[in-house]
Amino acid sequence: MALVGRRNSRNFGYGRQLSYAGPQALKDMFGGGHYGTVKAHCDRWQSFVKWCRSEQGPGINDARQIDRKVLADYAAYLRDVVKRGDLAVSTAQNRLSSVNRTMAALRGDQYVKLPSPSKALGMQRTGVRQSVPQGQNREQVKQVVNALCRHHQLRAAAIALLARATGMRLREAILADLRRLSCEANALGRINIQDGTKGGRAGASAPRWITVDDHIRGALGFARQVSPAGSRNLIAPHQTYLNVLKEIIRPARDILHAHNLKGFHELRAAYACERYEQITQHQAPINGGQCCQLDRNLDREARRQVSYELGHGRIDVVAAYIGRRA
């Protein structure tokens, strides 16, 4: 933590290394909370630090030397990487935004920043998926689940199964009321995803019913088996949601990466592609399907249904999961 009176020292009082200073300043800014947000900013900050130390970078290790020109040079570097096809526009914009936030945390002001990351890059993010979702092959998912189980990551395995079977977000899978969902599955043949939803989309005003199949039954059954004693979800009574992210999700990501799965969110996209194909009898556009050319009304209806099942309010968002309309 920076001390009063030391703001003029190296890295504004946050230590001698730029790589250490940024995360410490962010933790101070967020008061030790918002773990996921801080982690994302820290990871992107480390990419900036790596560039600073590289041959293309300015070769600095003190945040006091970072000015707007340095940030503009970093934006130009990212622009070149995007043009080579090695980085998505959205990723580049996120990296610039995180550098802005970290610099504000270090300096305690907004003086050194790029006012508009998109303008600095000269590119607009599309919000359209450009790569085939990983995890569509259920055999790959099975291998990931088995690897997680071998490493005693049973709850992470349950989250992976729930995400692939139901399209749940990470937070939704962790907080899902497994008893209620199991009762609905048995009694109604469908489940209503309500816990941990985004943007207040929960309750009677925002139902999100999904028809149950054997994959969903299996995922719910496994999740209930590994659910901690005394809990209705995947959080133990003595734990918080933040604890689960730190103690379970973070180490599980290394196992996912080792099996060519970028993250749990890829499984949500895999679910979306599968549902689109079930509804239209055509592959999702990102997989080479041509339904949008053959029957635009069917394509639109499928996107509307997938949007509903994913918990989104607009069908255009579905392009981020299954690809664009032609």
Secondary structure, DSSP 8 states (H G I E B T S, - for coil): ---TT-TTSGGGGT-S-HHHHHHHHHHHHTTT--HHHHHHHHHHHHHHHHHHHSSSS-----GGG--HHHHHHHHHHHHHHHHTTSS-HHHHHHHHHHHHHHHHHHHSSSSSS-S-HHHHHT-----S--S--TT-SHHHHHHHHHHHHHTT-HHHHHHHHHHHHH---HHHHHH--HHHHHHHHHHHSEEE--TT-GGG--STTS--EEE--HHHHHHHHHHHHHS-TT-SSSS-TT--HHHHIIIIIHHHHHHHHHTT---HHHHHHHHHHHHHHHHHSS--GGGT--HHHH-HHHHHHHHHHHHHHHT-S-GGGGHHHH----
